[in-house]
């Protein structure tokens, strides 16, 4: 193994701890979370979802190791591409963005012996092509809404568009859909919220 390249990876990945999540900052949220903080949150939410689904037998057997790897890697490409705001993403053809992210992930992981396998797991998340990938896609959005609620509880306003975007989302797992609606019902000033499941089941 080339230890210098491995250290380069570790040092480069550490920049995610200083990279702010641009969506919050563009809407005036002070002291926004970093990409690394979001990645940790996503990993924890994904673990909690996987354990809850297993306990309730609501999903086929999930490989928790794959779930955690996907969650940790899901925003790794932002080391090279930064956290692009939605306003920028809308101007980039999806296939161009996907190719750039895949190239970044492949190059970043190259020093690791299992680089190919890790990149394949990242791609499975990106495509939602496995139960684990679909679970982490749910976790990614659910964690964002947990953070959104925390910001609102701290007094931030003007974040309605995040909830509106999620209202139109089709969740892969019923549990994710239920948790989202419960989160929404906890918003400051919220009155009632429907808690009936509308997700896709165990996908």
C-alpha positions in Angstrom: 0.0 0.0 0.0 1.2 3.5 -0.8 1.0 5.2 2.6 1.5 8.7 1.3 -1.6 8.3 -0.9 -3.6 6.9 2.1 -2.6 9.9 4.2 -3.6 12.2 1.3 -7.0 10.5 1.4 -7.4 11.0 5.1 -6.3 14.6 4.9 -8.5 15.4 2.0 -11.6 13.7 3.6 -11.0 15.8 6.7 -12.0 18.9 4.7 -15.6 17.7 5.0 -15.5 18.7 8.6 -14.9 22.3 7.6 -17.3 22.3 4.6 -20.6 23.8 5.4 -23.9 22.5 4.0 -24.7 25.3 1.6 -28.5 24.9 1.5 -28.8 26.0 5.1 -26.4 28.9 4.7 -28.1 30.3 1.6 -31.3 30.5 3.7 -29.8 32.5 6.5 -29.2 29.7 9.0 -26.3 30.7 11.3 -23.5 28.3 12.3 -24.6 25.6 9.8 -23.6 22.0 10.1 -20.7 20.6 8.1 -20.9 17.9 5.4 -19.1 15.6 7.8 -21.7 16.2 10.6 -24.5 15.4 8.1 -22.7 12.2 7.1 -22.4 11.1 10.7 -26.1 11.9 11.2 -27.0 9.9 8.1 -25.0 6.9 9.3 -26.7 7.0 12.7 -30.2 7.4 11.2 -29.5 4.5 8.8 -28.3 2.3 11.6 -31.4 3.1 13.7 -33.7 2.5 10.7 -32.0 -0.8 9.9 -32.3 -2.0 13.5 -35.9 -0.9 13.8 -36.9 -2.6 10.5 -35.2 -5.8 11.6 -37.0 -5.8 15.0 -40.4 -5.2 13.3 -39.6 -7.6 10.4 -40.6 -4.9 8.0 -37.8 -5.6 5.5 -35.8 -8.3 4.0 -32.5 -9.0 5.8 -30.3 -5.9 5.5 -26.5 -6.0 5.5 -25.8 -3.4 8.2 -22.1 -3.2 7.3 -23.1 -2.2 3.8 -25.6 0.3 5.2 -23.0 2.0 7.3 -20.4 2.1 4.5 -22.9 3.7 2.1 -23.9 6.2 4.7 -20.3 7.2 5.5 -19.4 7.4 1.8 -22.6 9.0 0.4 -21.3 12.5 0.3 -17.6 11.7 -0.2 -17.5 13.2 -3.7 -18.1 16.6 -2.1 -14.5 16.6 -1.1 -13.8 17.4 -4.8 -17.1 18.9 -6.0 -18.1 20.8 -2.8 -21.7 20.8 -1.5 -23.5 22.2 -4.6 -26.7 24.1 -3.8 -29.9 23.0 -5.5 -29.9 26.2 -7.6 -26.6 25.0 -9.1 -27.6 21.3 -9.4 -30.6 22.3 -11.5 -28.3 23.8 -14.1 -26.2 20.7 -14.4 -27.4 17.7 -16.5 -27.9 14.8 -14.2 -25.7 12.5 -16.1 -22.8 15.0 -16.0 -23.2 15.4 -12.2 -23.3 11.6 -11.7 -20.2 11.0 -13.9 -18.3 13.7 -12.0 -19.3 12.3 -8.6 -18.4 8.7 -9.6 -15.0 9.8 -10.9 -14.3 11.7 -7.7 -15.3 8.8 -5.5 -13.3 6.4 -7.5 -10.2 8.6 -7.4 -10.5 9.3 -3.7 -10.9 5.6 -2.8 -8.1 4.4 -5.1 -5.5 4.0 -2.3 -7.7 1.5 -0.5 -7.4 -2.2 -1.2 -11.1 -2.6 -1.5 -11.6 0.6 -3.6 -13.7 -1.2 -6.2 -16.1 -2.7 -3.7 -16.4 0.5 -1.8 -17.1 2.5 -5.0 -19.7 -0.1 -6.0 -21.5 0.3 -2.7 -21.5 4.1 -3.2 -23.0 3.6 -6.7 -25.7 1.3 -5.2 -26.6 4.1 -2.9 -26.6 6.6 -5.7 -28.8 4.4 -7.9 -31.0 3.1 -5.1 -30.3 -0.3 -6.6 -30.3 -2.4 -3.4 -32.4 -2.5 -0.2 -29.4 -1.1 1.6 -29.0 1.7 -0.9 -32.7 2.6 -0.7 -32.5 2.6 3.1 -29.6 5.0 3.1 -31.4 7.3 0.6 -34.3 7.4 3.1 -31.8 8.1 6.0 -30.1 10.9 4.0 -33.3 12.8 3.6 -34.7 11.9 7.1 -31.5 13.2 8.7 -31.8 16.4 6.8 -35.3 16.9 8.2 -34.2 16.1 11.7 -31.6 18.9 11.3 -34.2 21.2 9.8 -36.5 20.7 12.8 -33.6 21.4 15.1 -32.9 24.7 13.3 -36.5 25.7 13.5 -36.7 24.8 17.2 -33.7 27.1 17.7 -35.6 30.0 16.1 -34.7 29.8 12.4 -37.4 30.6 9.9 -37.8 30.5 6.2 -37.2 26.7 5.9 -40.7 25.8 4.7 -39.4 24.8 1.3 -37.5 21.8 2.8 -40.7 20.4 4.2 -42.6 21.1 1.0 -40.1 19.2 -1.0 -40.3 16.2 1.4 -44.1 16.3 1.3 -43.9 15.2 -2.3 -41.3 12.5 -1.7 -42.1 8.8 -2.0 -40.2 7.1 0.8 -38.9 3.6 0.2 -39.8 2.4 3.7 -43.1 2.9 5.5 -41.1 3.5 8.7 -39.3 6.4 7.1 -42.6 8.0 6.0 -44.1 7.6 9.4 -41.0 9.2 11.1 -41.0 12.1 8.7 -44.7 12.9 9.4 -44.0 12.7 13.1 -41.1 15.1 12.7 -43.3 17.5 10.8 -45.9 17.4 13.5 -43.2 18.6 16.0 -42.5 21.8 14.0 -43.0 25.0 16.1 -46.6 26.1 15.6 -47.7 22.8 14.0 -51.2 21.7 14.8 -52.1 18.2 13.5 -50.3 15.8 11.2 -51.5 12.6 9.6 -49.5 9.6 10.7 -50.9 7.0 8.3 -48.2 5.2 6.3 -47.6 6.2 2.7 -44.2 4.7 2.0 -43.2 2.0 -0.5 -42.9 -0.8 1.9 -39.7 -2.8 2.1 -38.6 -1.9 -1.5 
